[in-house]
Amino acid sequence: MKSDKNIIRKNHMEQLHFITKLLDIKDPNIQIIDIINRDTHKEIIARLDYEAPSCPDCGSLMKKYDFQKPSKLPYLETTGMPTRILLRKRRFNCYQCSKMMVAETSIVKKNHQIPRI
């Protein structure tokens, strides 16, 4: 029998998945963590994470490093309030050539903080 904690967690995850669909976020690597209603706007806390890629310089497999400070992406208005996504992007490190790389998504251009909507 499932515990109440597991049922609540499952319902919470289903709600976050529904919000991803509602906001038309198609990148499966973006995971919504929480939503905070501020007085003037809504904040969607999300994380961009995926498996470590190969290094573009030397070709060896990179390692997951840590997350960047959140990018503040202005997004579509929801329920009449401005919305922004606080997106924490995974960083990767190559231990062969010491190259650092940040996870990329189709929502934002590389090295930008303005979404493509």
N, C-alpha and C positions, 0 to 999 in steps of 0.2 A: 504494500500500500504506500502511495506517495505521501510525503509529509506536506503540511501546509506551506512550509517554506519553499519547497520545490514547485508547488502549484503557483504560488505568488510570483516566483522568479520566472516561470514559464509565461505567465500572463504579461509580466513586465516586458519580456523579450518580444512577445508577439506585438505589443503596443509599439515598441521601438521599431520593429520591422514595418508596421503599418505606417508610421511616421516617415520612414525612408521612402516608401512608395508614394505617400501623399506629397512629399516635397520633390518627387521625381528625381531622386538621387539614384542613378543607375550603376554607379561603381560598386561592385560587391565587396570591395576591400574597405569601404567606409562603414564603420560600425558606430551607431549612435549610442552614446553612453547615458546621457541624461538631458532633460530639458528644464530650463530655469526661466520662470516668468519674472522679469524685472518690472519696475514701475513704468519704464519708457519703452522697453523692447523685450523680445524673447531671445534667449540664448540656447542654441543647440550644441551640446558638448559631444564631439565626435572624435574618432581615432581612425587614421589611415595606416593600415598595416598589411603586409603580405610577406610571402617567403622571400628570403634573401636572393637577389639576382647575382649574375656573374659580373665581375668588375669590367667596366667599359675600357679600362686601360690595359690590364694584364690578363684578363679572362678567368682569373681564379674566382672561386665562390666567395662572396662577401658574407659577413656575419651581421646579425642584427645588433645594433649598438644601443640606442636609447630613443627617446622621442624629443622632438623640437618643442620650443615654446609654442603655444597654440597660435595659429594664424587666425585672424579675425576677419571672416569673409561675410560681407553683407549679402543677404539672400532675399528671396521673395517675401513680401509682406504676408503674414498669416494672421487671421482674425483681426485685421485692421491695425496690427502692430508691426513695426519694423522687426525683422528677424536677422540674426547673424549666427553663423556657424563658427564655433571655436574648434578648429581642426588641428589636432596634434598629429604630425607626420612622423613616421618611423625614419630613423637614420640608419644607414648601413656603413660598415667600415671594412676595407680590404686590408687584411693583415700582411699581404705580400708586398703591396706598393703604398700602403697607408692612405689610399684615396677614400674620401668620405662622399656619401651620396644620400640624398633625401628622397623618400618615396614620392612618386608622382601619381596624379589622378587626372581624369578627363574634365573634372569640374573646374580646375584652376590651371592656368599656364604655369610652366616651370618658372620659379623665382618671382611669381606674382601673387597678389592677394585680392584680385578681382575675379569673381566667378564668371564662368561662361554660361550665362542663363539667358 
